[in-house]
Amino acid sequence: MSEFDRGICWLRRDLRLADHAPLAQALTRCRQVWCVFIFDRSILDPLIERGQIADRRVEFIHASAIELDARLRQQGSGLITRRGDPCSLIPHLAAELGVDAVFAGRDYEPQAVARDEWVGRELANSGRQLITLKDQVVFEADEVLTQTGHYFSVFTAYQRAWLKRLTAQDVAPAASMNAQGLAALPRGFTDPIPSLSELGFSPSNLRLLGVPTGESGAATLLDDFSTRIGQYRLRRDFPAVKGPSYLSVHLRFGTVSCRALVRLAQAEMAHGHETGAQTWLSELVWRDFYAQILYHRPDVVAHAFRPEYDAIPWERGDLAEQRLNAWCAGQTGYPLVDAAMHQINHTGYMHNRLRMIAASFLVKDLGIDWRLGADYFALHLIDFDLASNNGGWQWAASTGCDAQPYFRIFNPVTQSQKFDPEGKFIRRYLPVLAALPNQAIHFPADLPVVDQQRLGVVIGRDYPAPIVEHGLARTQTLARFALARGQRA
Ligand SMILES: Cc1cc2nc3c(=O)[nH]c(=O)nc-3n(C[C@H](O)[C@H](O)[C@H](O)COP(=O)(O)OP(=O)(O)OC[C@H]3O[C@@H](n4cnc5c(N)ncnc54)[C@H](O)[C@@H]3O)c2cc1C
């Protein structure tokens, strides 16, 4: 006998059926369950208003929802979708379907927390429950704390505690006892998922790029990565090399379970493939780390984690705006930074090493507020995740917890020589520089004019002159931080 007669599993950033904690709970506790997804107007409308109607994320979500619907239909059910405001639509659907409880994966972003509190209250007003469960991370909120009961702000200590706490139970697949619980869609709920154009969007280049979508796409990437995980540590820093997993968008939209990824790393380690798997597991721990920072310090969305750095006098005015625009467009005159910006603009993805270099360049070479860079990434990254993006930016800007020290300033040229030694990545995204020899490709402005002409890459004509001089920018950055630190003292 089930605890509830009817329930909804409200899918948000967990667009899969396998190893799904809220769905498993819903099926275990309810006799009948329907899956619901809301195309949230508060997210979609601003994109349409900005003219960003070929949005890769919307297309990714849409394609993943279609796959989910097909899988549910194979099991005699289907995905119920609506477009609008979940704060009113979920309580409304719950009443229409006569459910007792709504199950959902817990979300830690401030707006999502507010939304869930609202929906929980609305449901409670009609005698229903909102039951949220941990699904997005391995350890959430207060599960990994210091001995004094405080949240961790140092990653290595957090990781040590995280690993110490981890048991097989924490990453066991979420499964239900009630495979028959997925209910047929009632009359009036059988409409197909609206098309992209009905949602107000048009196709992006997602298909052209070959980004695999849905639960099946995540499985394909995971299979592929499982053959390369052993080399992860050696290859992950070189953007021209297929080193990382490319699973971030799947983690973002939950087309794969983070528990499954930890299980993969553990299995590899059990087979003695320690280094690659161990390093990769650390990256998954970084993800949890930033999620718990956002949970405990929601103020980091708008402020420096270290309050003294809110006083940094960032560059403003016309010149700063021109430089910001040049950075966004990949026109800084520093090839690896520019290639990185072309990568995000063209694909919605940016390699981790390049995120660090591009972010550092904006903040420490151009003196521009990290929040403007984080906003740009938020608009363009297909895997945009508030916690990781904020954490990554504050790390690069040295304003965050366990961030890189403020005096450590990436040199965009030596980073390029080190991580793209043959300029393969640069050539891929900046074909205009393809003819340059390896030694010159990292900073073509240094080439004598006669060589520029011979090679057909004239600085200022074919490729921009550097918009700042790194050495000078470095000095200015050190002064900028000294000022903020001094003001605090
Ligand atoms: C300035 C900046 C902004 C970033 N913004 C985002 C973002 O919006 N969304 C996002 O998912 N990641 C972000 N990252 C972290 C990292 O760059 C990406 O997760 C990674 O590049 C995704 O590629 P992958 O899936 O192939 O990674 P892999 O190297 O295969 O790593 C596996 C997974 O571990 C997690 N991970 C890896 N590195 C980090 C990290 N440094 N911090 C937190 N989680 C990590 C991701 O979920 C990733 O998918 C950012 C990093 C920086 C420096």
The ligand as an SDF file (V2000), in Angstrom:
LIG
                    3D

 53 58  0  0  0  0  0  0  0  0999 V2000
   35.8340   31.3590  -15.1610 C   0  0  0  0  0  0  0  0  0  0  0  0
   35.2460   29.9570  -15.1050 C   0  0  0  0  0  0  0  0  0  0  0  0
   33.8930   29.7680  -15.3270 C   0  0  0  0  0  0  0  0  0  0  0  0
   33.3340   28.4850  -15.2580 C   0  0  0  0  0  0  0  0  0  0  0  0
   31.9910   28.3290  -15.4730 N   0  0  0  0  0  0  0  0  0  0  0  0
   31.4360   27.1040  -15.3880 C   0  0  0  0  0  0  0  0  0  0  0  0
   30.0400   26.9310  -15.5900 C   0  0  0  0  0  0  0  0  0  0  0  0
   29.2790   27.8770  -15.7910 O   0  0  0  0  0  0  0  0  0  0  0  0
   29.5430   25.6550  -15.5520 N   0  0  0  0  0  0  0  0  0  0  0  0
   30.3500   24.5790  -15.2900 C   0  0  0  0  0  0  0  0  0  0  0  0
   29.8450   23.4430  -15.2730 O   0  0  0  0  0  0  0  0  0  0  0  0
   31.6490   24.7290  -15.0550 N   0  0  0  0  0  0  0  0  0  0  0  0
   32.2280   25.9430  -15.1130 C   0  0  0  0  0  0  0  0  0  0  0  0
   33.5740   26.0820  -14.9110 N   0  0  0  0  0  0  0  0  0  0  0  0
   34.3730   24.8930  -14.5360 C   0  0  0  0  0  0  0  0  0  0  0  0
   34.9960   24.1120  -15.7240 C   0  0  0  0  0  0  0  0  0  0  0  0
   35.6590   24.9840  -16.5750 O   0  0  0  0  0  0  0  0  0  0  0  0
   33.9750   23.3210  -16.5190 C   0  0  0  0  0  0  0  0  0  0  0  0
   33.1770   22.5560  -15.6560 O   0  0  0  0  0  0  0  0  0  0  0  0
   34.6390   22.3650  -17.5130 C   0  0  0  0  0  0  0  0  0  0  0  0
   35.4550   23.0720  -18.3890 O   0  0  0  0  0  0  0  0  0  0  0  0
   33.5730   21.6110  -18.2610 C   0  0  0  0  0  0  0  0  0  0  0  0
   34.1370   20.7540  -19.1960 O   0  0  0  0  0  0  0  0  0  0  0  0
   34.1020   19.1720  -19.0160 P   0  0  0  0  0  0  0  0  0  0  0  0
   32.7290   18.7120  -18.6980 O   0  0  0  0  0  0  0  0  0  0  0  0
   34.7360   18.5980  -20.2340 O   0  0  0  0  0  0  0  0  0  0  0  0
   35.0120   19.0200  -17.7390 O   0  0  0  0  0  0  0  0  0  0  0  0
   35.8110   17.7930  -17.1050 P   0  0  0  0  0  0  0  0  0  0  0  0
   37.2090   18.2530  -17.0000 O   0  0  0  0  0  0  0  0  0  0  0  0
   35.5410   16.5110  -17.7810 O   0  0  0  0  0  0  0  0  0  0  0  0
   35.2380   17.7610  -15.6140 O   0  0  0  0  0  0  0  0  0  0  0  0
   34.1140   16.9550  -15.2630 C   0  0  0  0  0  0  0  0  0  0  0  0
   33.1020   17.7750  -14.5450 C   0  0  0  0  0  0  0  0  0  0  0  0
   33.6340   18.2650  -13.3300 O   0  0  0  0  0  0  0  0  0  0  0  0
   33.0920   19.5460  -13.0450 C   0  0  0  0  0  0  0  0  0  0  0  0
   34.1790   20.5220  -13.0060 N   0  0  0  0  0  0  0  0  0  0  0  0
   35.3380   20.4880  -13.6890 C   0  0  0  0  0  0  0  0  0  0  0  0
   36.1090   21.5390  -13.3640 N   0  0  0  0  0  0  0  0  0  0  0  0
   35.4050   22.2660  -12.4800 C   0  0  0  0  0  0  0  0  0  0  0  0
   35.6520   23.4600  -11.7720 C   0  0  0  0  0  0  0  0  0  0  0  0
   36.7990   24.1340  -11.8940 N   0  0  0  0  0  0  0  0  0  0  0  0
   34.6960   23.9440  -10.9610 N   0  0  0  0  0  0  0  0  0  0  0  0
   33.5330   23.2710  -10.7920 C   0  0  0  0  0  0  0  0  0  0  0  0
   33.2410   22.1320  -11.4290 N   0  0  0  0  0  0  0  0  0  0  0  0
   34.1670   21.6320  -12.2550 C   0  0  0  0  0  0  0  0  0  0  0  0
   32.1580   19.8860  -14.1720 C   0  0  0  0  0  0  0  0  0  0  0  0
   30.8630   19.5500  -13.7760 O   0  0  0  0  0  0  0  0  0  0  0  0
   32.6650   19.0120  -15.3010 C   0  0  0  0  0  0  0  0  0  0  0  0
   31.6880   18.6960  -16.2360 O   0  0  0  0  0  0  0  0  0  0  0  0
   34.1590   27.3700  -14.9590 C   0  0  0  0  0  0  0  0  0  0  0  0
   35.5160   27.5750  -14.7350 C   0  0  0  0  0  0  0  0  0  0  0  0
   36.0630   28.8490  -14.8080 C   0  0  0  0  0  0  0  0  0  0  0  0
   37.5320   29.0330  -14.5660 C   0  0  0  0  0  0  0  0  0  0  0  0
  1  2  1  0
  2  3  1  0
  2 52  2  0
  3  4  2  0
  4  5  1  0
  4 50  1  0
  5  6  2  0
  6  7  1  0
  6 13  1  0
  7  8  2  0
  7  9  1  0
  9 10  1  0
 10 11  2  0
 10 12  1  0
 12 13  2  0
 13 14  1  0
 14 15  1  0
 14 50  1  0
 15 16  1  0
 16 17  1  0
 16 18  1  0
 18 19  1  0
 18 20  1  0
 20 21  1  0
 20 22  1  0
 22 23  1  0
 23 24  1  0
 24 25  2  0
 24 26  1  0
 24 27  1  0
 27 28  1  0
 28 29  2  0
 28 30  1  0
 28 31  1  0
 31 32  1  0
 32 33  1  0
 33 34  1  0
 33 48  1  0
 34 35  1  0
 35 36  1  0
 35 46  1  0
 36 37  1  0
 36 45  1  0
 37 38  2  0
 38 39  1  0
 39 40  1  0
 39 45  2  0
 40 41  1  0
 40 42  2  0
 42 43  1  0
 43 44  2  0
 44 45  1  0
 46 47  1  0
 46 48  1  0
 48 49  1  0
 50 51  2  0
 51 52  1  0
 52 53  1  0
M  END
$$$$
